[in-house]
Amino acid sequence: MQTEILQFYKNKTVFVTGGTGFLGKVIIEKLLRSTDVNRVYFLVRPKRNDNVEDRFKAWKNEPVFETLLKVKPRALELVKPISGDCSEPGLGLSVEDRRTLTSEVQVVIHSAASIRFVEPLHKALNINTRATRLMVQLAKEMQCLQAFVHISTAYSNCPSDHIQERFYPEHLSCPADQVLEFNETLSPELMDKMSPALMGKFPNSYTYTKALAEQVIQMEAQDLPICIFRPAIILANFKEPMSGWIDNLHGLVALIYGNAHGILRLIYANPKAEALLVPGDYCANVTLASGWHMAKNAKPKSPAPIYAFAPSKSNPITFGESVKMGIDYNHKIPVTKTIWYPFAHFTTCPWLFKLGCFFYHVLPGYLFDLLLRLKGEKPILVKSYQKIHEALVLLYPFNGKTYLMDTNNTNQMWQSMSPEDRSIFPFDMANLNWEEYFRRILSGMRVYLFKESWDTLAHAKRRLFRFYLMHRFLQLVLCFVFGKFIWFLYNIVINQDPKTHVISVTPRIFSLGD
């Protein structure tokens, strides 16, 4: 059966950047499993201790490809790594590789990015903005190019609470070409010092440099068949190729992981704010569908279409609901590595968050590390909490309020797809079962991040029950101590002499027998 999308990708040569990242791997796997592509080139950055071939060999052994290799045992033979680096001039491509790409590639998927919120501005500009310009320049040399999909983020224009599928040059204090010129001519230290003035209302270098990358496309890619895909917060895969598959601890995934571990108990977020969460496999499907849809409807010199992807307005979920679902399923399928009974409290008050962190995290962390020292092991928890608290503060601009995200173009694309294509490339958020999705997230996290087999589940449940009893006992002790403190204050008040304003305290308050 050849549907429109399958026909579009049949015998195509596709070039993917970011193929070693989570979404990049899911995109490549989907291309190989569901379509009849001719070849997939993907950019691989050599590392100090690993050359391209070694990294490619390890990449092929990723669990995400297990299903693919069962149905197409030789599928990975269609994949060829290209040595390069998005942070380098010319993308670090050799003359020969550049010639191969410009003569053969018909579809480009630019997924590579630095997603670190605290990335120094000069580095984030090189990877997220300059690399996009270099990819556009490379695409202009491609003789057979039919589609270019640039993967941005739903928060690339987060200074606005209501984000439409359009460009937002008004958010930028300085045009992208000028910022890139600064980055080429000024020292890295000076660029980083200028970052507050350049970034303006953007909360971090990631969202700012992704916004600049979008302006590069708006201004410099007008003659290309190009579109922009803006996914929201990407979590584990829902169904394909394996339910709940995830391979990273970035962003919100790290918070879910920390809570399941019994480490994270206080969350700096608004529980009533809507959470813009989307499954990884759905994002891969939108990526491939948007390439087809843009190529089908491309008009000369027309603005690049933007496809935003977020939960449907008819099927929202709040951060409070998402955390509750995560905790509920963690109680049903716990892990043996849990160090305390998982629970979570929310706050949106900065000073209360700092105070709560001491009692919820730091104080227990010191006690836990003391036990590790007594056992002759290295203390880890207090140091980990420093990173966790930094991450919670960095995430607050995105989970402290509700963003209204228009997805009209994406919805229209979904409606234009045939029933067969919808079945092969599903991404309907209106009918996503959140309860089922979070069950799969926690199941996948147990297997792929905690690395625990299902035969340990009974032991994990017994361990969790013991932590539950300890948790309830501690709550009773704390309530008793708090009650005694209130009773102490009450006795001070009622025994105050109104004439002399001298407080007399009866001896019985200090009696241990009370």
C-alpha positions in Angstrom: 0.0 0.0 0.0 1.5 3.3 -1.1 0.0 6.3 0.7 0.8 9.9 -0.1 3.5 10.2 2.6 5.0 6.8 1.8 5.1 7.7 -1.9 6.8 10.9 -1.1 9.6 9.2 0.9 10.0 6.3 -1.5 13.5 6.1 -2.9 14.4 9.4 -1.3 17.9 10.2 0.1 17.5 11.9 3.5 20.1 13.9 5.5 19.5 14.1 9.3 21.4 16.2 11.8 21.0 15.4 15.5 20.6 11.7 14.6 22.5 10.7 17.8 19.9 12.5 20.0 16.6 11.1 21.3 14.3 12.6 18.7 16.8 12.1 15.8 17.0 8.3 16.6 13.2 8.0 16.7 13.0 9.9 13.3 15.6 7.7 11.6 14.0 4.5 13.0 10.6 5.5 11.8 11.9 6.4 8.3 13.6 3.0 8.0 10.7 1.0 9.4 7.7 2.6 7.8 9.1 4.0 4.5 11.2 2.8 1.6 13.9 5.4 1.7 16.9 4.9 -0.5 19.6 6.2 1.9 19.8 8.1 5.2 22.9 10.2 5.9 23.3 11.6 9.4 25.8 13.9 10.9 28.0 12.4 13.6 30.4 14.5 15.7 33.7 12.8 16.4 34.6 12.8 20.1 37.9 12.8 21.8 37.9 9.1 22.6 35.5 7.9 19.9 35.7 8.3 16.2 32.7 8.4 13.9 32.8 4.7 13.2 32.9 3.7 16.8 30.0 6.0 17.7 28.1 4.6 14.7 28.7 1.1 15.9 27.4 1.9 19.4 24.5 3.8 17.8 23.3 0.8 15.9 23.1 -1.2 19.1 20.6 1.1 20.7 17.4 -0.6 21.9 15.2 1.7 19.8 16.2 -0.3 16.7 15.3 -3.7 18.1 11.8 -3.7 16.5 13.1 -2.4 13.2 15.7 -5.2 12.9 13.1 -7.8 13.6 11.0 -6.8 10.5 13.9 -5.4 8.4 17.1 -7.1 9.5 19.3 -5.2 7.0 17.7 -1.8 7.4 20.6 -0.2 9.1 22.7 -0.8 6.0 20.9 2.1 4.5 22.3 4.4 7.1 25.6 6.1 6.5 27.3 8.4 9.1 28.8 11.7 7.9 31.6 13.1 10.0 30.8 16.7 11.0 30.1 19.1 13.8 27.4 21.7 14.0 29.5 23.9 16.2 32.3 24.1 13.6 32.6 26.4 10.5 31.2 24.7 7.4 29.6 22.1 9.8 33.0 20.4 9.9 32.2 18.6 6.6 34.9 17.4 4.2 34.9 18.5 0.6 33.9 15.0 -0.5 31.1 14.6 2.0 29.7 18.0 1.1 29.8 17.1 -2.6 27.9 13.8 -1.8 25.2 15.7 0.2 24.7 18.4 -2.4 24.3 15.9 -5.3 22.2 13.2 -3.6 20.0 14.6 -0.8 16.3 15.3 -1.5 15.1 15.7 2.1 16.8 17.5 5.0 15.8 17.1 8.7 17.8 19.5 10.9 17.3 18.3 14.4 20.7 19.1 15.9 20.8 21.6 18.8 22.2 22.3 22.2 19.3 22.0 24.6 21.2 23.1 27.7 19.5 26.1 29.2 22.8 27.3 30.8 24.9 26.9 27.6 27.2 30.0 27.3 25.7 32.3 24.7 28.7 32.1 22.3 28.4 28.3 22.2 24.6 28.2 21.9 24.9 30.7 19.0 27.3 28.5 17.1 25.3 25.3 17.5 21.7 26.6 17.3 21.9 29.7 15.1 25.0 29.7 13.0 24.6 25.9 12.2 21.1 26.7 11.0 22.5 29.3 8.6 25.2 26.9 7.5 22.5 24.2 6.9 20.5 26.7 4.8 23.6 27.5 2.8 24.2 23.8 2.2 20.6 23.3 1.2 20.9 26.0 -1.4 23.6 23.9 -3.1 21.5 20.8 -3.1 20.5 20.0 -6.6 17.6 17.7 -5.8 16.2 19.2 -2.6 12.4 18.8 -2.2 11.9 19.4 1.5 13.8 20.9 4.5 12.4 20.4 8.0 13.9 22.6 10.7 13.1 21.4 14.2 12.7 24.3 16.6 10.8 24.4 19.9 7.4 25.5 20.9 9.1 27.9 23.4 11.2 29.7 20.8 8.9 32.7 21.2 8.1 32.3 24.9 8.1 36.0 25.7 4.5 35.7 24.5 1.9 33.8 26.5 -0.1 33.2 23.3 2.1 31.8 20.6 0.8 31.6 17.0 2.3 29.7 14.1 4.2 32.8 12.8 7.5 34.5 13.1 8.1 36.9 16.0 10.9 39.3 15.0 9.6 41.8 17.5 10.9 39.7 20.4 14.5 40.1 19.2 16.5 43.1 20.5 19.0 42.7 17.7 18.6 41.0 14.3 20.1 37.5 13.9 22.7 38.5 11.3 24.0 41.2 13.6 24.2 38.9 16.6 26.1 36.3 14.5 28.5 39.0 13.3 29.1 40.0 17.0 29.8 36.3 17.7 32.4 36.1 14.9 34.2 39.3 15.8 34.0 39.7 19.6 35.6 37.4 22.2 33.6 34.6 23.8 33.9 36.3 27.2 32.5 39.6 25.8 29.6 37.8 24.1 28.7 36.1 27.3 28.8 39.4 29.2 26.4 40.9 26.6 24.0 38.0 26.8 21.5 39.7 29.3 21.1 42.7 27.0 20.8 40.6 23.9 18.5 38.0 25.3 16.0 40.5 26.7 12.9 38.7 27.9 14.1 35.2 26.8 14.7 33.1 29.9 17.8 31.2 28.6 20.3 30.9 25.8 18.4 27.9 24.3 15.1 29.6 23.6 16.9 32.8 22.5 19.2 31.1 20.0 16.4 29.0 18.6 14.4 32.2 18.0 17.4 33.6 16.2 17.6 30.4 14.1 13.9 30.9 13.1 14.7 34.5 11.9 17.6 33.1 9.9 15.1 30.9 8.1 12.7 33.7 7.7 15.3 36.1 6.1 17.7 33.7 4.3 15.7 30.6 3.2 12.9 32.3 1.2 13.9 30.4 -2.0 14.0 27.0 -0.3 11.2 24.4 0.2 11.5 24.7 4.0 9.2 24.5 7.0 9.6 24.8 10.8 8.4 22.2 13.3 7.9 23.5 16.9 7.4 20.6 19.3 6.5 21.2 22.9 8.1 19.3 25.8 9.1 15.9 24.4 8.7 12.9 26.7 9.0 9.1 26.1 7.5 7.4 23.1 3.8 6.4 23.4 3.7 3.3 21.2 6.4 3.2 18.6 8.8 1.5 18.2 8.7 0.4 21.8 6.2 1.7 24.4 7.7 4.1 26.8 11.2 4.2 25.3 13.4 7.0 26.5 17.2 7.4 26.7 17.8 10.8 28.4 17.4 12.7 31.6 16.8 16.1 30.1 14.3 18.7 31.4 11.0 17.4 32.7 12.1 13.7 32.2 14.7 14.3 35.0 12.0 15.6 37.3 9.8 12.5 36.8 12.9 10.3 37.2 13.9 12.1 40.4 10.4 11.7 41.9 10.3 8.0 41.0 13.7 7.7 42.7 12.2 9.1 45.9 14.7 12.1 45.7 12.5 14.9 44.4 9.7 15.9 46.8 9.2 19.6 46.3 8.5 20.9 42.8 8.8 24.6 41.8 5.8 24.8 39.5 2.2 25.9 39.2 0.1 22.7 39.5 -2.8 24.4 37.7 -0.8 25.5 34.7 -1.3 23.4 31.6 1.6 21.2 30.7 2.7 21.2 27.1 3.8 17.5 26.9 4.0 15.4 23.7 5.2 11.9 23.0 8.5 11.4 21.2 7.1 9.0 18.5 4.3 11.5 17.7 7.0 14.2 17.2 8.8 12.0 14.7 5.5 11.5 12.8 4.9 15.2 12.7 8.4 15.8 11.4 8.0 13.4 8.5 4.4 14.5 7.8 5.4 18.2 7.7 8.1 17.5 5.2 5.5 15.9 2.9 2.8 18.5 3.5 5.2 21.4 2.9 6.5 19.9 -0.3 3.0 19.2 -1.5 1.8 22.8 -0.9 5.0 24.7 -1.5 4.6 28.1 -3.2 7.6 30.1 -4.6 8.8 32.9 -2.3 6.1 32.1 0.3 7.0 32.3 4.0 8.1 29.0 5.5 5.1 27.3 7.1 5.3 26.6 10.8 3.9 23.5 12.4 3.5 23.8 16.2 2.8 20.6 18.2 1.3 20.7 21.6 -1.6 19.1 23.5 -5.1 19.7 22.0 -7.1 22.4 23.6 -9.9 19.8 23.9 -7.6 17.4 25.8 -5.3 19.4 28.1 -3.3 18.2 31.1 -2.0 20.3 34.0 1.4 19.9 35.7 -0.4 18.8 38.9 -2.3 16.1 37.0 0.8 14.9 35.2 2.8 14.6 38.5 -0.1 12.8 40.2 -0.4 10.3 37.3 3.4 9.7 37.5 3.3 9.1 41.2 0.3 6.9 41.0 1.9 4.6 38.5 5.2 4.7 40.3 3.4 3.3 43.3 2.1 0.5 41.1 5.3 -0.3 39.3 8.1 0.9 41.7 11.8 0.4 41.3 14.2 -1.2 43.7 16.5 1.9 43.6 13.9 4.1 45.3 15.3 5.6 48.5 12.0 6.9 50.0 8.3 6.8 49.4 7.6 9.0 46.3 5.4 12.0 46.9 5.4 15.6 45.7 4.3 19.0 46.9 4.2 22.2 44.8 5.0 25.8 45.4 5.2 28.9 43.2 6.7 31.1 45.9 10.4 31.7 45.5 11.3 32.1 49.2 9.1 29.3 50.2 10.7 27.1 47.6 14.2 27.9 49.0 13.0 27.2 52.6 11.2 24.0 51.6 14.3 22.8 49.7 16.2 22.7 53.0 13.6 20.6 54.8 12.4 18.4 51.9 15.8 17.9 50.3 19.0 19.3 51.9 18.4 18.1 55.5 17.4 14.5 54.4 20.3 14.6 51.9 22.8 15.2 54.6 21.4 12.4 56.7 21.4 10.0 53.7 25.0 11.0 52.8 26.0 10.4 56.5 24.7 6.9 56.2 26.7 6.4 53.0 29.8 7.6 54.7 29.2 5.2 57.6 29.0 2.4 55.1 32.2 3.5 53.5 30.5 4.8 50.3 30.8 8.1 48.5 28.2 10.7 49.5 26.1 11.8 46.5 22.8 13.3 47.5 23.7 16.8 48.7 25.7 17.5 45.6 22.9 16.1 43.4 20.4 18.4 45.1 22.4 21.5 44.0 21.8 20.4 40.4 18.2 19.5 40.9 17.4 22.9 42.5 19.1 24.7 39.6 17.1 22.7 37.1 13.8 23.4 38.9 14.5 27.2 38.8 15.5 27.0 35.1 12.3 25.1 34.3 10.0 27.5 36.2 9.5 29.9 33.2 7.9 27.0 31.3 5.9 25.3 34.1 4.9 28.3 36.2 2.2 29.5 33.9 -0.1 28.4 31.0 1.0 29.0 27.5 -1.6 29.1 24.7 -0.2 27.4 21.7 -1.9 27.6 18.4 -1.6 24.5 16.3 -3.8 25.4 13.3 -1.4 24.4 10.6 -0.6 21.0 12.3 -4.3 20.3 12.7 -5.0 21.2 9.1 -2.2 18.8 8.1 -3.7 16.0 10.2 -7.1 16.6 8.5 -5.5 16.5 5.0 -3.9 13.1 5.6 -5.6 10.0 4.4 -6.9 7.4 6.9 -4.0 5.1 6.0 -1.4 7.8 6.6 -3.0 8.7 9.9 -2.7 5.1 10.9 1.0 4.9 9.9 2.0 8.3 11.2 -0.3 9.0 14.2 -0.1 12.2 16.2 -3.6 13.0 17.2 -3.3 14.7 20.6 -7.1 15.2 20.9 -7.6 11.5 21.5 -4.4 10.8 23.5 -5.2 8.8 26.7 -3.0 10.6 29.3 -3.5 7.9 31.9 -2.3 5.2 29.5 0.6 7.4 28.3 1.9 8.0 31.8 1.6 4.3 32.6 3.9 3.7 29.6 6.2 6.5 30.6 6.8 5.0 34.0 7.1 1.5 32.6 9.7 2.7 30.1 11.6 4.7 32.6 11.8 1.6 34.8 13.3 -0.5 32.0 15.4 2.0 30.0 16.6 4.5 32.6 16.6 2.6 35.9 17.7 -0.5 34.0 15.5 -2.8 36.1 13.9 -6.0 34.8 10.3 -6.9 35.6 11.3 -9.9 37.8 12.4 -7.4 40.5 8.9 -5.8 40.7 7.7 -8.0 43.7 10.8 -7.0 45.6 10.4 -3.3 44.7 6.8 -3.4 45.9 7.8 -4.9 49.3 10.5 -2.3 49.6 8.1 0.5 48.7 5.6 -0.7 51.4 8.4 -0.5 54.0 9.1 3.1 52.9 5.4 3.8 53.1 5.2 2.7 56.7 8.4 4.8 57.5 6.9 7.7 55.7 3.6 7.6 57.7 5.5 7.2 60.9 7.7 10.2 60.1 4.6 12.2 59.4 3.1 11.3 62.8 6.3 12.3 64.5 6.4 15.6 62.7 2.8 16.3 63.5 3.4 15.5 67.2 6.4 17.8 67.3 4.5 20.6 65.6 1.6 20.1 67.9 3.8 20.3 71.0 5.3 23.5 69.5 1.9 25.1 69.0 0.9 24.0 72.6 4.1 25.6 73.9 3.2 28.9 72.1 -0.3 28.7 73.4 0.8 28.3 77.0 3.1 31.3 76.6 0.2 33.5 75.4 -2.3 32.5 78.0 0.3 32.9 80.8 1.4 36.4 79.8 0.8 39.0 82.5 -1.0 41.9 80.8 0.0 44.4 83.5 3.8 43.8 83.5 4.1 42.2 80.0 6.3 39.6 81.7 6.0 36.1 80.4 5.9 33.4 83.0 6.3 29.9 81.9 5.1 27.0 84.1 7.6 24.2 84.7 5.3 21.6 83.2 5.8 22.8 79.7 9.4 21.5 79.8 8.4 18.3 81.4 9.3 15.3 79.2 6.3 13.4 80.5 3.8 15.7 78.9 
